[in-house]
Every structure is written in structure tokens, then in C-alpha cells.
Amino acid sequence: MKGLLEMAVIAVLGFGLIGLAMLLAIRPVMELLGVIRRIANGDYRPVILTGRSNFLRDASNNLRLIAEMLARQKILLAEEEFSLSMILESMTEGVVITGSDLKIRLVNKAAASMFNLKGVTEGLLLHEVFMSHELLGVAQRAVGTGEVQQGELTFGIPGRGERCHLVVTAAALKAPSMELPDGLLLVLYDVTRLRELEAVRREFVANVTHEFRTPLSVINGYLETLGEKGVSREMQRKSIAIMQRHGERLNRLIDDLLTISRMEERGLRLETAPTDIGRLLREVIQQLEGQIAERGAQVALKMPEVLPHVDVEGYRIEQAFSNLLANALRHGALTGGEITITAIREGPDLAIRFRDNGPGIPLQDQPHLFERFYRVGGDRARQTGGTGLGLSIVKNIVTAHGGRVTLESSPGEGSTFTIFLPVIFLHD
């Protein structure tokens, strides 16, 4: 009996020692498996294993090196992602990235602004967000062919209130080892302003051509008449007078074109000084006395004895005043024309008004009156002899001085043009 008890005790102790030995052997393995799981879950903290046996030492060292390498790669990827995000958000061009199925992955700030997009766009199909068959066609061709595709789109964008012109470049995103594209890159350039400027240039060239052709045709016609035999002296005098008038019109047109070209292309450089506006107004009336008498008009100048000075370039402001007075003479009442010029301080500005008793300006024409070559009545207005640039020059001059020009008119009640110039304060 005593022998059996001793054998049982020895057996229990043996199994205990075996279990302890197995626990000591398995523990490093379990610890190593725990570290592997942690790394697999993206936790790349330093690997520290305790109680390692010799046969696991190499594995644990390699595991530590792998964790350190993955940690460095994670930092590099985060930095690259941040840099790419900053680049995309700072670009003025719109950028859209989609998958090969044309589901949107990314839309940068410029693209969202171009299309007035609100809310989440990721995960939606391209045509669901941009609603443009032309854009969808460019994208599909790029994905289908794997080649860069380009196109220019013109369409209305909700919220912008205008037709927009966009140049789009689409390129398939494909890794060298892949046969089919994995995604698509769309780059959008807003060329609306450029197309508007091109339209303005074409219109300007057409207008200038027309303006030159009309007086030149008249002059050529009368030159042919004078070249014929038997032309009376009366006809000669009439022909010369008409040619002279149209020649003067050409000179005015050239001068106005040069003036407005300098203003709009290089900016108006001003040499300002405190100026007496009353003196300039009296000089302008005196310079146009011939035209005033020819039209049989009455011009009244009303202003207080003392006006505040304004800091302007006298020659330019005189030019603006002269254009407004000439405009009132041409487009005022045909007979019994009355033009009233007033100058008075209104708040921080000096207001100079040119009022006529003419037929007034139709409401639909008023928003365009300061545009180049715009005339009320179209071609009929050319009979008055204006170049169609005078009011545009006025606006450019006044704006360059920090002022503004306004129009008040109702059909049948005359017109009032007002120039507002900032007042300066002179100290003794």
C-alpha cells in the first residue's frame, strides 16, 4: 500500500513537471502569436518578447524588423496622403477621381465649386452628380480605350445662372501590371471667362470694322462723284463738306479707340492734384460753344460759389465732362434743347449732373449704355456722329479716380448722368 502511494505521488509530480515544461515552452509561442495579431491589426508598436527560447529568437527579431518597417511605411503613406490632399485642394482646376465603374472616389474643392455641388458625392455615379452626357461620353471613351481623351463642354450649371465652358481631360488610371484600368482621372478647366473675352474681341473687331467702313464708303462715293465730268460747284462744295465731316468722324473714332485701349490694357495712370471742378465745367462749356450754337441749345451751369476740391487729373476729368456734354447735345431735344449742369456736395462725394430734356433712354438699353459701341436705336444713332465709345471712356476715367457714374432716365422725360468724385480736405 505504501508503495502504491509513493508511485502515485511520483506520477502526479511527473505530470506537473511535464505540464510546467509545456507551459514554459508554449508561452513564448503564444506571446509571439499575440504580437503577430497586433501587427496584423495595424499596431506597429515596438516588439518586446520576454523569456524567449533560442529557437524563437530569430523569428522574434525578424518580426520586430517587420513591425519597424511597417511603422515607417505607415508614416510615409500618411505624409504622402496629406501632401496629395493639399495639392488637390489648392488646385484651381477641378479634379474628379472615379473607379473603373465611374463611381466617384474623390472630388476636389475646385470641382465642387465649379458645379456648385453640395453634400456627399463619393460613391455616386459620375452622371448622377454632374448630369452631363458630354462629360460621361469623354469618361467612357477614356476607360474603354485606355487613352487620354479631351473635350470642351458647354452647359448650364444650377446656381451659377450662366452657361459655362469647361475643357475636360480624362485619363485612365492603370498600374503597369494590370491590363484593365482601375480608375479614371478627370481634370476640368473653367474657360468661361476666356470664351467671353474671345466673344468680346470678335464683337469689338466687327464693330470697329463697321465703324470704319461706313465713313470710308461715304468718302469713296463722293470721290467717285467728284471724278465725274460736269459736276456743279454746289455739288462739289456739298461733297467736300460731307467728306470733311466723315473724315473728322474717323479722327474722333481713332482718338477714342486709342484712349480706351490705353485705359483697358495698361491701366490709366493718373497725375492728380487738387482741382477746381467749377473751372473745368466752365472751360468745357466754352470749348463746345460752337456745337451748342449749332444745335440751338441752352446750357445752364448751377453750382454754389465755393465747391470742395477733388483730387483728380484735370485733363481726364475735363474729357469725361466734355463727352457727357457732347452726348447731351447729340441725343437731347432736336429743337429747344435745354441742358442743365449742376455740381453740389453730397456726403463724401462731389456730384456733377448733366441733365437734358431729350426723349430719354428706353429701360432695356440703360444697362448696356456704358458698353463699347453700344448705341440707343442701333444703326439709326450713327446719324448723330458719335463713335459709340464716349460713355465707355467716361466710365473708365471716373472709375480710375475712385468715383462712379450713374444714369437716371425715363422715356419722354430726358436723361441725367451723374459723376460722383470723392472730396478731399485741404488744411492751411
Secondary structure, DSSP 8 states (H G I E B T S, - for coil): -HHHHHHHHHHHHHHHHHHHHHHHHHHHHHHHHHHHHHHHTT-------SS--HHHHHHHHHHHHHHHHHHHHHHHHHHHHHHHHHHHHH-SSEEEEEETT-BEEEE-HHHHHHTT--S--TTSBHHHHH--HHHHHHHHHHHHH-S-EEEEEEEE-TTT-SEEEEEEEEEEE--TT-SS-SEEEEEEEE-HHHHHHHHHHHHHHHHHHHHHHHHHHHHHHHHHHHHSTT--HHHHHHHHHHHHHHHHHHHHHHHHHHHHHHHHHT------EEE-HHHHHHHHHHHTHHHHHHHT-EEEEE--SS---EEE-HHHHHHHHHHHHHHHHHHS-SSS-EEEEEEEEETTEEEEEEEE-S----TTTGGGTTSTT--TTGGGGGGG---S-HHHHHHHHHHHTT-EEEEEE-TTS-EEEEEEEEB-----
